[in-house]
Amino acid sequence: MSDIPQWYSAALAQRPELLSVEVEGTSIRYRAWGPQGATVVVLVHGGAAHSGWWDHIGPHLAAEHRVLAIDLSGHGDSGRRESYDLETWAREVLAVAGAESAEPPVVYGHSMGGFVALTAARDHGDRLRGAVAIDSPVHKLSAESTERRHQRVYDTPRYYPDRETILARFRTLPEDEVQLAYVMRHIAEGSVCEEAEGWRWKFDPRVFVNSMMEPEDLRGAACEVVLLRGERGMATIDITETVRERLGGTVPVTVIPDAGHHIMIDQPVALIAALQTLLGQWRPTR
């Protein structure tokens, strides 16, 4: 595609190392860019997503950092569990970071991954350099929403006859009018796998059961926390103000203009700039 920019092609040309660590009996896969021994950054995807969502972002953060993009259990190429929760996923993030360095990492999480980052900040903040929630809509769930999430455990997996058919079905929820087609295609290609019955999405439907965070779950943090949100995202002004209040009222909030919920698809260059800036602010002093 002639309209693919050089910054994107250069990022994908930097092939990540593909690594794994066992966490509480489950294999957790992750991608790695950048020099070993450098300060660790962990990138955490959203619900039903995978580490490949960061392939065009991670390399741009890796000049002076060891950047790790995790497949949370039940997602991507990591193993599955009988059940999932934010606390277990937070421990997976810490285990992946600990496999690379004993120094405190920076954790960036998108959407549900932001809930994981906030959970890590709440439960293990003294082991983090900082945590960032990227358009993570912390809000009170309705009874109907909770019931539907529990019903998804019993959904029959859907299989598609060939790779192109399932790739054509790839959508983000919610969709947005400003999405880069070449980023969407790359993410979609990493979202599927083939089995005897046909092609299916990689994620385990059970990941949705306990994947949300409500305001009462926020009880402070022993590390710095920053909120990023898209101008048209799901983390609305009311939601981010509630999170700020629950975390003490001094948490910075940055808005990415002309972005929806999936900022790495809508406005990836602006997202890279924001994440690079935070890494500069949180540079360790030696």
C-alpha positions in Angstrom: 0.0 0.0 0.0 1.6 3.3 -1.2 -0.1 5.3 1.5 1.7 3.6 4.4 4.0 6.1 6.1 7.7 5.6 6.7 7.4 5.8 10.5 4.9 2.9 10.4 7.0 0.7 8.0 10.1 1.4 10.1 8.3 0.2 13.3 7.1 -3.0 11.8 10.6 -3.7 10.3 11.9 -3.9 13.9 10.8 -7.5 14.6 10.3 -8.1 18.3 11.8 -10.9 20.3 9.1 -13.5 21.1 9.4 -14.6 24.7 7.4 -16.3 27.4 7.3 -16.8 31.2 5.1 -19.1 33.3 2.9 -17.3 35.7 0.8 -19.3 38.2 0.8 -22.3 36.0 0.0 -20.6 32.7 2.4 -19.6 29.8 2.4 -15.9 29.2 3.8 -14.7 25.9 5.2 -11.3 25.2 7.1 -9.3 22.6 10.2 -7.4 23.4 12.1 -4.5 21.7 15.0 -2.5 22.9 18.2 -3.1 24.8 18.3 -5.7 27.6 19.0 -4.2 31.0 17.3 -0.9 30.2 14.3 0.5 32.1 11.3 -1.7 31.4 8.1 -0.5 29.8 5.1 -2.9 29.7 2.4 -2.4 27.1 -1.0 -3.9 28.1 -3.7 -4.5 25.4 -7.4 -4.2 25.9 -10.1 -6.9 26.2 -10.1 -9.5 23.4 -7.0 -7.9 21.9 -3.4 -9.0 21.9 0.2 -7.8 22.0 0.3 -7.1 18.3 -1.8 -4.0 18.8 1.4 -2.4 19.9 3.7 -3.4 17.0 3.7 0.1 15.5 4.0 1.8 18.9 6.6 -0.3 20.9 9.6 0.2 18.6 9.2 4.0 18.9 9.6 3.8 22.7 12.6 1.4 22.6 15.6 3.6 21.9 16.5 3.7 25.6 14.0 1.3 27.1 13.2 -2.4 27.1 9.7 -2.4 25.8 7.5 -5.4 26.5 4.0 -6.0 25.0 2.2 -8.8 26.9 -0.5 -11.2 25.8 -2.6 -11.4 29.0 -3.8 -14.9 29.8 -6.8 -15.8 27.6 -5.6 -13.5 24.9 -3.2 -13.8 21.9 -0.8 -16.7 22.2 -0.8 -16.9 26.0 -2.4 -19.9 27.8 -5.9 -20.0 29.1 -7.2 -20.2 32.7 -10.4 -21.5 34.2 -11.2 -17.9 35.2 -9.7 -14.4 34.8 -9.6 -11.2 36.9 -7.7 -7.9 36.9 -5.6 -8.9 39.9 -4.3 -12.0 38.2 -3.5 -10.0 35.0 -1.7 -7.4 37.1 0.5 -10.2 38.6 1.2 -11.4 35.0 2.4 -7.8 34.1 4.7 -7.7 37.1 6.0 -11.2 36.3 6.8 -10.3 32.7 8.6 -7.1 33.9 10.4 -9.0 36.6 11.7 -11.6 34.0 13.6 -8.7 32.3 14.7 -6.5 35.2 14.5 -6.0 39.0 14.0 -2.3 38.5 10.5 -0.8 38.7 8.7 -0.7 35.3 6.4 1.8 33.6 3.1 0.2 32.7 0.9 1.6 29.9 -2.5 0.0 29.5 -5.3 0.6 26.9 -9.0 0.2 27.8 -9.2 -3.0 29.9 -5.4 -3.0 30.0 -5.7 0.4 31.7 -7.8 -1.4 34.4 -4.9 -3.8 34.7 -2.4 -0.9 35.0 -4.6 0.8 37.7 -4.9 -2.5 39.5 -1.1 -2.9 39.5 -0.7 0.6 40.7 -3.2 0.0 43.5 -1.8 -3.4 44.6 1.9 -3.2 43.7 2.5 0.5 43.3 5.7 0.4 45.3 7.1 -1.8 42.5 6.2 0.5 39.6 7.8 3.7 38.3 4.4 4.8 36.9 1.1 3.6 35.4 -1.0 5.1 32.6 -4.6 4.2 31.7 -5.4 4.9 28.1 -9.1 5.6 27.5 -10.1 3.2 30.3 -13.8 3.8 31.1 -14.0 3.1 34.9 -17.8 3.2 35.6 -20.6 1.5 37.5 -21.9 -1.5 35.7 -25.6 -2.1 35.2 -27.2 -5.5 36.2 -27.9 -6.1 32.5 -24.3 -5.5 31.5 -23.0 -7.8 34.2 -25.5 -10.6 33.2 -24.5 -10.4 29.6 -20.8 -10.7 30.5 -21.5 -13.9 32.4 -23.6 -15.3 29.5 -20.6 -14.9 27.2 -19.0 -17.8 29.0 -21.5 -20.1 27.3 -21.3 -18.6 23.8 -20.5 -21.2 21.2 -17.3 -20.4 19.4 -17.9 -19.2 15.9 -15.7 -20.5 13.1 -15.1 -19.0 9.7 -14.3 -21.0 6.5 -11.1 -19.2 5.5 -8.7 -16.5 6.7 -9.9 -13.7 4.4 -13.5 -14.2 5.5 -12.7 -13.8 9.2 -10.4 -10.9 8.6 -13.2 -9.1 6.7 -15.3 -9.4 9.9 -12.7 -7.6 12.1 -14.2 -4.6 13.8 -13.4 -2.4 16.8 -16.0 -1.8 19.5 -16.9 0.9 19.3 -16.0 1.7 15.7 -14.7 5.2 14.8 -14.6 7.1 11.5 -10.9 8.0 12.0 -9.1 4.6 11.8 -6.0 3.8 9.8 -6.7 0.9 7.5 -3.2 -0.5 7.4 -3.1 -0.6 11.2 -6.4 -2.3 11.3 -5.3 -4.9 8.8 -2.1 -5.7 10.8 -4.0 -6.0 14.1 -6.7 -8.2 12.5 -4.1 -10.6 11.1 -2.7 -11.2 14.6 -6.2 -11.8 16.0 -7.0 -15.1 14.3 -5.9 -18.7 14.3 -6.9 -21.8 12.4 -8.2 -25.0 13.9 -9.7 -28.2 12.5 -13.2 -26.6 12.5 -12.0 -23.5 10.7 -10.7 -20.0 11.6 -11.6 -18.3 14.9 -10.7 -15.3 17.1 -7.8 -16.1 19.5 -9.3 -14.7 22.7 -11.2 -16.8 25.3 -14.8 -15.4 25.7 -14.5 -15.9 29.5 -12.1 -13.0 29.7 -15.1 -10.6 29.7 -16.6 -11.9 32.9 -14.4 -10.1 35.4 -12.7 -7.6 33.1 -14.3 -4.3 34.2 -13.3 -1.8 36.9 -15.8 0.2 38.9 -15.0 3.4 40.8 -15.1 1.6 44.2 -12.2 -0.6 43.0 -9.9 2.5 43.0 -8.2 3.0 46.3 -5.2 5.1 45.6 -1.8 4.2 44.3 1.8 4.1 45.6 3.2 5.3 42.2 2.5 8.1 39.8 -0.6 7.6 37.6 -1.6 9.4 34.4 -4.8 9.2 32.4 -4.9 9.6 28.6 -8.2 9.7 26.8 -9.4 10.1 23.2 -11.5 13.2 22.4 -14.3 10.9 21.3 -13.3 8.0 23.5 -15.1 6.0 26.1 -13.3 7.5 29.1 -15.5 10.6 29.1 -14.8 13.8 31.1 -17.1 12.6 33.9 -15.4 9.2 34.1 -11.8 10.7 34.2 -12.9 13.2 36.9 -14.3 10.3 39.0 -11.0 8.4 38.6 -9.0 11.5 39.5 -11.1 12.0 42.7 -10.7 8.4 43.7 -6.9 8.7 43.3 -6.6 11.9 45.3 -7.5 14.6 42.8 -4.1 15.4 41.4 -3.8 12.8 38.6 -2.9 14.5 35.2 -5.3 13.9 32.3 -4.2 14.3 28.7 -6.7 14.4 25.8 -5.7 13.2 22.4 -7.5 15.3 19.8 -9.5 13.7 17.0 -9.2 10.2 18.6 -11.8 7.7 19.5 -11.4 4.9 22.0 -8.7 3.0 20.1 -6.1 5.8 20.0 -3.3 3.5 18.6 -5.5 3.0 15.5 -6.9 6.6 15.3 -4.0 8.8 16.2 -0.9 6.6 16.8 1.7 9.4 16.2 0.1 11.6 18.9 -0.1 8.6 21.2 3.6 7.8 20.7 4.5 11.4 21.4 2.5 11.4 24.7 4.0 8.1 25.8 7.6 9.2 25.0 7.0 12.4 27.0 6.0 10.4 30.0 9.0 8.2 29.7 11.2 11.3 29.7 9.5 12.6 32.9 9.8 9.2 34.6 13.5 8.7 33.6 15.3 7.0 36.6 17.9 9.1 38.4 21.2 7.3 39.0 
